[in-house]
Every structure is written in structure tokens, then in C-alpha cells.
Amino acid sequence: MTTGMLLLTTALMLLGTVICRFLPFLLGGRLGSPAWRQVFVELFPPAVMAVLIVYLGGGSVDAARPVQLAQAAGALTTVAAHLLFRSLLVSVGSGTLVCMGVQAFWPG
């Protein structure tokens, strides 16, 4: 990865993080309505997971086979845990644990 690509990726991740963190404050009173709050609560966790899965998918093309397998297993676990538990912490945490476990214990 070139320095320019690394800086661009960092800037985009920073922008995405800042938008997500400050969005409730920027919208202010508009999120006071239960309908808007419900939309935000329902859409935010899947959006975070979509970003993680796209990031894993884009980076795994040139990675070694064990890394690709670990990332795929982590992404599938994340999606499955979200569908079962509907909890961002459980979904991302379990996917991360599976990804790290596969990489740690894969032979070779």
C-alpha cells in the first residue's frame, strides 16, 4: 500500500468516524422524535458492520490464504451474530474473536 493510499484511507475512516459520532448532536432536536430515533437505532449497527465487511473484503484479495479464511469466517460470524442477537457489541466482538482465533490456530 502506498503512502498516498494509506493517507486517503485514514482520512476517509476519520471522516466516517466523525460523522457517525457527531450525527446525533448535529441532528439535535430532530432525533427527539421516537420515529427518527428508531430509524437511527435500527440502521446504525448494520451500517457499521457493512463498513467492516467491505474493509475486510477489499483487503483480503492480496492476503495469504489463512488470512482470507480468517477474515471470511469473522465476517460470516459477525453477520450471523447480528441476525441472532441484534447487538453491535456481540456481533463485532464475536466476529473479531473468530477472525483472531482462526489466524492464531491455523496451521502453517
C-alpha positions in Angstrom: 0.0 0.0 0.0 1.4 3.4 -1.0 1.7 6.3 1.4 -0.9 8.2 -0.5 -3.4 5.4 -0.4 -2.7 4.9 3.4 -3.3 8.7 4.0 -6.5 8.6 1.9 -7.8 5.5 3.7 -7.0 7.2 7.1 -8.7 10.4 6.1 -11.9 8.6 4.9 -12.0 6.5 8.1 -11.6 9.6 10.2 -14.4 11.4 8.2 -16.7 8.3 8.6 -16.0 8.1 12.4 -16.5 11.8 12.9 -19.8 11.8 11.0 -21.1 8.8 12.9 -20.1 10.2 16.3 -21.4 13.7 15.8 -24.5 12.9 13.8 -26.8 12.7 16.8 -25.6 16.0 18.0 -25.8 17.7 14.6 -29.4 16.5 14.2 -30.2 17.8 17.6 -33.9 18.0 18.4 -34.8 16.1 15.2 -33.8 12.9 16.9 -36.1 13.8 19.7 -39.0 12.2 17.8 -39.3 8.5 18.6 -39.6 7.6 14.9 -36.3 9.2 13.9 -34.6 7.7 16.9 -35.9 4.3 16.0 -34.6 4.7 12.4 -31.1 5.7 13.7 -31.1 2.7 16.2 -32.1 0.2 13.5 -29.7 1.4 10.7 -26.5 2.3 12.6 -25.3 -1.2 13.6 -25.8 -2.8 10.1 -24.1 0.2 8.6 -21.1 -0.2 10.9 -20.9 -3.9 10.0 -21.2 -3.2 6.3 -18.2 -0.9 6.5 -16.2 -3.6 8.4 -17.1 -6.3 5.9 -16.2 -4.1 2.9 -12.9 -3.3 4.5 -12.2 -7.0 5.1 -13.2 -7.9 1.6 -11.1 -5.3 0.0 -8.0 -6.1 2.0 -8.2 -9.9 1.6 -7.6 -10.0 -2.2 -3.8 -10.0 -1.9 -3.6 -11.6 1.6 -2.4 -15.1 2.2 -5.0 -18.0 2.2 -5.1 -18.3 6.1 -5.8 -14.6 6.4 -8.5 -14.7 3.8 -10.1 -17.7 5.6 -9.9 -15.9 8.9 -11.5 -12.7 7.5 -14.3 -14.6 5.8 -15.0 -16.6 9.0 -15.0 -13.4 11.0 -17.3 -11.6 8.6 -19.8 -14.5 8.5 -19.7 -14.8 12.3 -20.4 -11.0 12.5 -23.4 -11.2 10.2 -24.8 -14.4 11.9 -24.4 -13.0 15.4 -26.1 -9.8 14.4 -29.0 -11.7 12.9 -29.3 -13.8 16.1 -28.7 -11.2 18.8 -29.2 -7.7 17.2 -26.3 -6.4 19.3 -23.5 -4.4 17.8 -21.1 -5.3 20.6 -21.8 -9.1 20.4 -21.7 -9.1 16.6 -18.4 -7.2 16.2 -16.9 -8.9 19.2 -17.7 -12.4 18.1 -16.5 -11.8 14.6 -13.2 -10.3 15.8 -12.7 -13.3 18.2 -13.3 -15.8 15.4 -11.0 -13.9 13.0 -8.2 -13.8 15.5 -8.8 -17.4 16.6 -8.6 -18.7 13.0 -5.4 -16.7 12.4 -3.8 -17.8 15.7 -4.6 -21.5 15.3 -4.4 -22.1 11.5 -1.5 -24.5 10.8 1.3 -23.0 8.8 
